[in-house]
Amino acid sequence: MASTRTACAAGSAASSTEARCTPHASPVRAVAQPVHTTATVSLWVTHGAMAGARGASGPLPGGSKSMSATMATKWDVRVLAGVGAGLMGLAGVFLWRELQVPHELLLAVAAVLASAVALAEVPRHRPLAGPIALLLTGLVGGLWYAAVKSGLLLPGLGLTVLAAAFTVARTWRRSEAREDKLQAVLLWYGLTAAVLATSWAFYFHFFTLGFAADDIGRRVVLTLAWLVSGVGLVVYGRQRGESVIRDAGFAFVALAVGKALVYDTTHLSGMLRVAGLAGAGALLLGGAWLSTLRQPRSA
């Protein structure tokens, strides 16, 4: 053993000596190799972390630029579309003046535009523009007819009723429209205002000024028609559990009862007045009875 250690120190070339020297040299290699491996793994982890940081931070400038470009595009579209629509509207005004079209036909144009807005359902997330336009068109059309009594307003009023009824029929099938209280009120109140204004205008034009001018019994027709519509809506709204429909029906009922008490009782006489009031009362009693029979679906 002593000779072997001396031979190893002297650098002997004997094979047996090299074999015995190996166990003394291998621990050094075993210690050095894990140190080298640990350093390599650390370099790999550091390199991967730096690459990940570069990958995560790299797309941010490009993403912000893309977002800015999208916002700028939307702004450009709005500006161009707004200015273009304004110029088209101004051209329409001057064309109207050049053609000397009666001003009453503006109501028909407004009804067509309101119908287009309602069909387009803008804005998409909550389409309120169409119902608001139809409600305003019905109210303005009714007041305009009450002021001038012009038959040229009747087409505009008729278009408003058709557009309002179609909008309600199409929109009310969706659950989100029924759950949105504001949209529901605008839809049904717009339809109610349009029907009340249009029915009165058509009644006055064709009955009062037309073929039934000399028949005082015509005065009961509008009262009973409003009562039938109102009672029907009240019962239907009660059955469906829809308060907005019931409220629309009560608007018809309130106007019909007011007309019966204020106008019919003073402009009718004899048995016709009795029959008119009795008929109105019978309709209301029938509506009360039907409301007790038909419970809302939610119940």
Salt bridges, closest charged atoms under 4 A:
GLU121 OE1 - ARG124 NH1 3.92
GLU121 OE2 - ARG170 NH2 3.25
GLU121 OE2 - ARG174 NH2 2.85
GLU176 OE2 - ARG174 NE 3.50
ASP180 OD2 - ARG126 NE 2.77
ASP264 OD1 - LYS259 NZ 2.88
